[in-house]
């Protein structure tokens, strides 16, 4: 099983994460930010990763960023040597009026590009920029290339939900095993 446990404690946050990549999409998440919890639960369900998160922090910005860092660390530890995985994943997901695509590569290098437009400064209690900061922090710690593009969307809530669904589905694809390959790299390492 590809599993990890991470504890990250700073002067600003206290975060405990338990991750099982080979899970069933079960979750137990408590960050004190209900919509953020909802997005992490959605990610868990669509990636089929079992995730437990208990987190508290002084400011929303610190909390969201540090959860991204800790999640990336947990994922990096759980994925291990990356042997036999598909490595890349792409998913396009509709959510009512929104259509979002995520494409990623667990190739050992960090790069993020987001093509998303939001109408409002907050989705529930969290700024859309903080969600993107979470995703970038996650990508830095793995590291991975992460591209997320909006094709359509009127409702910011639906758009963000499509982001987390497509991110989950793309990671599910990338972390799935392919018995025809040892390591998907012409270099012999990732």
C-alpha positions in Angstrom: 0.0 0.0 0.0 1.2 3.5 -0.9 0.6 5.3 2.4 2.1 8.1 4.5 1.6 10.1 7.6 2.8 13.7 7.9 2.7 16.1 10.9 3.6 19.7 10.2 3.7 22.1 13.1 4.8 25.7 12.8 4.2 28.8 14.8 1.2 29.4 12.5 -0.3 26.0 11.9 -0.7 22.5 13.3 -1.5 19.9 10.6 -1.8 16.1 10.7 -2.4 14.2 7.5 -2.8 10.5 6.8 -2.9 9.5 3.1 -3.5 6.2 1.3 -3.2 6.5 -2.5 -4.6 3.0 -3.0 -7.8 3.8 -1.1 -11.5 4.0 -1.8 -12.1 7.8 -1.6 -12.8 7.8 2.2 -12.2 11.0 4.1 -12.2 12.5 7.5 -11.3 16.2 7.1 -11.4 19.1 9.6 -9.8 22.4 8.7 -12.4 24.8 10.2 -13.1 26.1 6.7 -16.2 24.4 5.5 -15.9 25.0 1.8 -12.2 24.1 1.9 -13.2 20.9 3.7 -15.8 20.2 0.9 -13.1 20.7 -1.8 -10.7 18.3 -0.1 -13.5 15.8 0.4 -14.3 16.1 -3.3 -10.7 15.6 -4.2 -10.5 12.5 -2.0 -13.7 11.0 -3.6 -12.6 11.6 -7.2 -8.9 10.5 -6.7 -10.0 7.5 -4.6 -7.3 8.5 -2.1 -8.2 7.9 1.5 -7.4 11.1 3.3 -7.5 12.2 7.0 -6.7 15.8 7.8 -6.8 17.5 11.1 -5.6 21.1 10.8 -5.7 24.4 12.7 -4.1 27.7 12.1 -3.9 31.3 12.9 -4.9 32.8 9.5 -6.8 31.3 6.6 -3.9 32.0 4.2 -1.4 30.1 6.5 -3.8 27.2 7.0 -4.6 26.7 3.3 -0.9 27.1 2.1 0.4 24.8 4.8 -2.1 22.1 4.1 -1.0 22.2 0.5 2.6 21.8 1.6 1.8 19.0 3.9 -0.4 17.2 1.3 2.3 17.5 -1.2 4.8 16.0 1.2 2.4 13.2 2.1 1.8 12.4 -1.5 5.5 12.5 -2.4 6.3 10.1 0.4 3.4 7.8 -0.4 4.1 7.6 -4.2 7.6 6.4 -3.5 9.9 5.6 -6.5 7.1 6.0 -9.1 7.9 2.7 -10.7 5.1 1.3 -12.8 2.8 4.3 -12.6 1.3 6.0 -15.6 3.0 9.2 -14.4 0.8 11.6 -16.4 -2.9 12.2 -16.1 -5.6 14.4 -17.7 -9.2 14.8 -16.8 -11.9 17.1 -18.1 -14.8 17.4 -15.7 -18.2 19.2 -16.0 -20.0 20.6 -12.9 -23.3 22.1 -14.0 -22.3 25.3 -15.9 -18.6 24.7 -15.5 -16.1 22.7 -17.5 -12.5 22.4 -16.3 -9.5 20.4 -17.4 -6.5 19.3 -15.3 -3.4 17.9 -16.9 -0.4 16.9 -14.8 3.0 15.0 -14.9 4.6 13.5 -11.8 7.9 13.9 -13.4 10.0 15.4 -10.6 9.9 19.0 -11.8 7.5 21.8 -10.5 5.5 24.0 -12.8 2.0 25.3 -12.5 -0.2 27.2 -14.9 -3.8 28.2 -14.1 -6.2 29.6 -16.7 -9.2 30.3 -14.4 -11.4 33.4 -14.0 -13.4 34.0 -10.9 -16.2 36.7 -10.5 -16.0 37.2 -6.8 -13.3 37.7 -4.1 -14.5 34.8 -2.0 -16.1 31.4 -2.6 -17.9 30.9 0.7 -15.2 32.0 3.2 -12.0 31.4 1.1 -10.4 33.5 -1.6 -10.1 31.7 -5.0 -6.4 32.7 -5.0 -5.8 30.6 -1.8 -7.2 27.5 -3.5 -4.7 28.1 -6.3 -2.0 28.7 -3.8 -2.9 25.3 -2.2 -2.6 23.6 -5.5 0.7 25.3 -6.3 2.1 24.4 -2.8 1.1 20.8 -3.4 2.7 20.7 -6.8 6.0 22.2 -5.4 6.4 19.5 -2.8 5.7 16.5 -5.0 7.1 18.0 -7.4 4.8 17.9 -10.5 3.7 19.9 -13.5 0.1 21.0 -13.1 -2.0 22.8 -15.7 -5.7 23.7 -14.9 -7.9 25.3 -17.6 -11.4 26.6 -17.4 -13.4 26.2 -20.6 -16.8 27.4 -19.3 -18.1 28.6 -16.0 -20.5 31.1 -14.5 -20.8 30.0 -10.9 -17.5 30.2 -8.9 -18.5 27.4 -6.5 -19.2 25.1 -9.4 -16.0 26.1 -11.1 -13.8 25.4 -8.0 -15.6 22.1 -7.5 -14.8 21.1 -11.1 -11.1 22.1 -10.4 -10.9 19.7 -7.5 -12.8 16.9 -9.2 -10.6 17.1 -12.3 -7.4 17.4 -10.2 -8.5 14.2 -8.3 -9.3 12.3 -11.5 -6.0 13.3 -13.2 -4.0 12.2 -10.1 -6.0 8.9 -10.1 -4.9 8.3 -13.7 -1.3 9.3 -13.1 -0.9 7.2 -10.0 -2.5 4.1 -11.5 -0.2 1.2 -12.3 0.6 0.0 -15.8 2.1 -3.4 -15.8 3.7 -2.9 -19.3 6.2 -0.3 -18.0 8.8 -0.2 -15.2 9.5 3.5 -15.1 7.9 5.9 -17.6 11.1 7.8 -18.5 13.7 7.7 -21.3 16.3 8.8 -18.7 15.6 5.8 -16.5 14.9 8.0 -13.5 12.1 10.4 -12.4 
